[in-house]
């Protein structure tokens, strides 16, 4: 069975895997979680063939540098796969950035160690979310389908992070390291600064902290992630303002003050520019 929308794709069919890989996962802008239930699959990943065996979970975070390559599966290969558009994945992560301050380091860990052996409890979580996503994708009548699917994807992502906390050993050297690649290290440090100072919205401020020019910082960010520095800053800011507008009844001027905007008028202009709606209109439309 293969079911999908423009931002979510699930399948347990060989043909579905082929279609998803060719139309989505090779585009580098998706997150994929695949549970191998039987047999195996060999996938060209980060310059070498990776074998995913029975009982292993393969996790691929959005990677603008290394798309998935050719593959070969055994005749008895059985699996279940969930692929989420990077935009939805980023939205989930930005909203939880303060909860998960070391996610960038964990992404690097997952890129280096993309397969995990699941416990029976973890398999049960996976199958539960897969079943729920299947039911919701089949139901095309509900007016809240998109919102419900995003909530389910958010829950599944948080469960994955919880699992990584238990299983992945993130060494201090990975959290605070001088990477062999200076651009890797600079991007890593930028992400840490952004997480620590989310209300600093000037590219020049981050560049100054890192001792490089704003232009060079944006080149590094685009090289490592596909987005310029200003885009990262805007994404974090927009995610936070959306959170306050969706989940609180705080007056606009109070939100502007909390987020260190000069005044409510500037906050309204920023919101309109980046969401296409005024704060009040966005708040009214939040359930649609």
C-alpha positions in Angstrom: 0.0 0.0 0.0 1.3 3.4 -1.0 -0.4 6.6 0.3 0.8 10.2 0.0 0.2 13.9 0.0 2.5 16.7 -1.1 4.3 16.6 2.2 3.9 13.0 3.4 4.6 9.6 1.8 4.1 6.2 3.3 4.6 2.8 1.6 5.3 -0.9 2.2 5.6 -1.7 -1.5 8.8 -2.2 -3.6 7.3 0.0 -6.3 6.4 2.6 -3.8 9.9 2.7 -2.5 11.2 3.2 -6.1 8.8 6.0 -6.8 9.5 7.7 -3.5 13.3 7.4 -3.9 13.2 8.8 -7.5 10.7 11.6 -6.8 11.5 12.6 -3.2 14.4 11.1 -1.4 17.0 11.9 -4.1 15.9 15.5 -4.0 17.7 15.7 -0.6 14.8 17.7 0.9 13.0 14.9 2.9 13.3 13.0 6.1 12.9 9.2 5.7 12.3 6.5 8.3 12.3 2.9 7.1 11.8 -0.2 9.2 13.1 -3.4 7.5 10.8 -6.3 8.5 12.4 -9.0 6.4 15.3 -9.6 4.0 17.6 -6.6 3.4 18.2 -3.7 1.2 21.5 -2.2 0.0 21.4 1.6 -0.5 24.2 3.8 -1.7 24.5 6.3 1.1 27.2 8.9 1.8 29.7 7.4 -0.7 29.3 3.7 0.1 26.7 0.9 0.1 24.8 0.6 3.3 23.0 -2.7 4.1 19.7 -2.4 6.1 18.9 -5.7 7.6 15.8 -7.3 9.2 14.8 -5.5 12.4 16.9 -2.4 11.7 15.5 1.1 11.4 17.0 3.4 8.9 16.8 7.1 9.6 17.8 9.7 7.0 17.5 13.4 8.0 17.3 16.1 5.3 20.7 16.3 3.7 21.4 18.8 1.0 24.8 17.4 0.4 24.2 13.6 0.0 21.1 12.3 -1.7 20.3 8.6 -1.7 21.9 6.7 -4.5 21.2 3.4 -6.3 19.8 0.4 -4.4 19.3 -3.3 -4.5 16.8 -5.3 -2.4 16.5 -9.0 -1.6 13.5 -10.8 -3.0 12.0 -11.2 0.4 12.6 -7.6 1.4 9.6 -6.3 3.4 9.5 -2.9 5.0 7.4 0.1 6.1 8.6 3.6 5.2 7.5 7.1 6.2 8.9 10.1 4.3 8.3 13.7 5.4 8.9 16.8 3.4 11.8 18.8 4.9 9.7 21.9 5.3 7.3 20.0 7.6 10.3 18.4 9.4 12.0 21.8 9.9 8.7 23.3 11.2 8.5 20.5 13.8 12.2 21.0 14.8 12.0 24.8 15.0 9.0 24.7 17.2 10.9 22.4 19.6 14.3 24.0 19.3 14.5 24.9 22.9 13.5 21.4 23.9 16.1 19.9 21.6 19.1 22.3 21.7 21.6 19.7 20.4 19.6 18.5 17.4 22.3 19.6 14.9 24.8 17.4 16.7 22.3 14.5 16.6 21.7 15.0 12.9 25.5 14.6 12.4 25.4 11.4 14.5 22.4 10.0 12.5 24.2 10.8 9.3 27.2 8.8 10.5 25.1 6.0 12.2 21.8 5.8 10.2 20.7 2.4 11.3 19.4 1.3 14.7 18.1 -2.0 16.1 14.7 -1.4 17.6 13.5 -2.8 20.9 10.0 -4.4 20.9 8.6 -1.4 22.6 10.1 0.9 20.0 8.7 -1.2 17.2 5.3 -0.9 18.8 5.6 2.9 18.8 6.6 2.8 15.1 3.7 0.5 14.0 1.2 2.6 16.0 2.2 5.8 14.3 2.4 4.1 10.9 -1.1 2.7 11.4 -2.5 6.1 12.5 -0.9 7.8 9.5 -2.4 5.2 7.2 -5.9 5.7 8.6 -5.7 9.4 8.3 -4.2 9.4 4.8 -7.1 7.2 3.7 -9.7 9.6 5.2 -10.1 12.4 2.7 -13.3 13.8 4.1 -12.1 15.5 7.3 -11.5 19.3 7.1 -8.6 18.9 9.5 -6.7 16.3 7.6 -3.5 18.3 7.1 -3.4 19.5 10.7 -3.9 16.0 12.0 -1.3 14.5 9.8 1.2 17.2 10.9 0.4 16.5 14.5 1.0 12.8 14.0 4.3 13.5 12.1 5.3 15.8 15.0 4.5 13.0 17.6 6.5 10.5 15.5 9.5 12.8 15.3 9.5 13.5 19.0 9.3 9.8 19.7 12.3 9.3 17.3 14.3 12.0 19.3 13.3 10.3 22.5 14.6 7.0 21.1 17.9 8.7 20.0 18.4 10.1 23.5 18.3 6.5 24.8 20.4 4.9 22.1 22.7 7.4 20.5 25.8 8.3 22.4 26.6 11.9 21.5 30.1 12.5 22.6 31.3 15.9 24.0 33.7 16.1 21.0 30.7 16.0 18.7 28.8 18.7 20.7 31.8 20.9 20.9 34.4 20.0 18.3 36.7 21.6 15.8 35.6 19.7 12.8 38.1 18.6 10.2 36.2 20.8 7.7 36.2 24.5 8.7 32.9 25.0 7.0 31.3 22.1 9.0 32.6 23.7 12.2 31.4 27.2 11.3 27.9 26.0 10.4 27.8 24.0 13.6 28.8 27.1 15.6 26.2 29.2 13.8 23.5 26.7 14.6 24.5 26.8 18.3 24.5 30.6 18.4 21.1 30.6 16.7 19.7 28.2 19.2 21.1 30.2 22.1 20.2 33.7 20.7 17.1 33.2 18.6 16.1 36.9 19.0 19.2 38.1 17.2 18.0 38.7 13.7 20.9 40.4 12.0 23.3 38.3 9.9 26.1 40.7 10.8 25.7 39.8 14.5 26.3 36.1 13.9 29.2 36.8 11.5 30.9 39.0 14.0 30.6 36.3 16.7 32.2 33.8 14.4 34.9 36.2 13.1 33.9 36.1 9.5 32.1 38.2 7.0 28.3 38.0 6.6 28.8 37.0 2.9 31.1 34.1 3.8 28.7 32.9 6.6 25.8 32.8 4.1 28.0 30.9 1.6 28.8 28.3 4.2 25.2 28.0 5.3 24.0 27.6 1.8 26.7 25.0 1.1 26.0 23.0 4.2 22.2 23.2 4.3 20.8 24.7 1.1 19.7 27.9 2.9 21.4 31.2 3.5 21.9 32.6 7.0 19.0 35.0 6.7 16.7 32.2 5.8 17.7 30.2 8.9 17.2 33.2 11.1 13.8 34.0 9.6 12.7 30.3 9.9 13.4 30.3 13.6 11.8 33.7 14.2 8.6 32.8 12.2 8.3 29.4 14.0 8.4 31.2 17.3 5.9 33.9 16.4 3.6 31.3 15.0 3.8 29.4 18.2 2.7 32.4 20.3 -0.1 33.3 17.8 -1.4 29.8 17.6 -1.1 28.7 21.2 -1.6 31.8 23.4 -4.0 34.7 23.7 -1.2 37.2 24.5 -1.7 40.6 23.1 0.4 41.4 20.0 2.5 44.0 21.7 3.4 41.5 24.5 4.6 39.0 21.9 6.6 41.6 20.2 8.2 42.6 23.5 9.0 38.9 24.4 10.6 38.4 21.0 12.7 41.6 21.2 11.0 43.4 18.3 11.4 47.2 18.5 7.6 47.6 18.7 4.3 46.0 17.8 4.2 47.8 14.4 7.5 46.3 13.4 6.4 42.8 14.6 3.2 43.1 12.5 5.3 44.1 9.4 7.6 41.2 9.9 4.8 38.7 10.3 3.0 40.0 7.2 6.2 39.8 5.2 7.0 36.2 6.2 3.6 34.7 6.5 1.5 36.8 4.1 -0.9 37.6 6.9 -1.2 40.1 9.7 -0.8 38.6 13.2 -4.5 39.0 14.0 -5.5 37.4 10.7 -3.1 34.6 11.2 -4.5 34.0 14.7 -8.0 33.8 13.3 -7.0 31.4 10.6 -5.0 29.1 12.8 -7.6 26.3 12.9 -8.2 26.3 9.1 
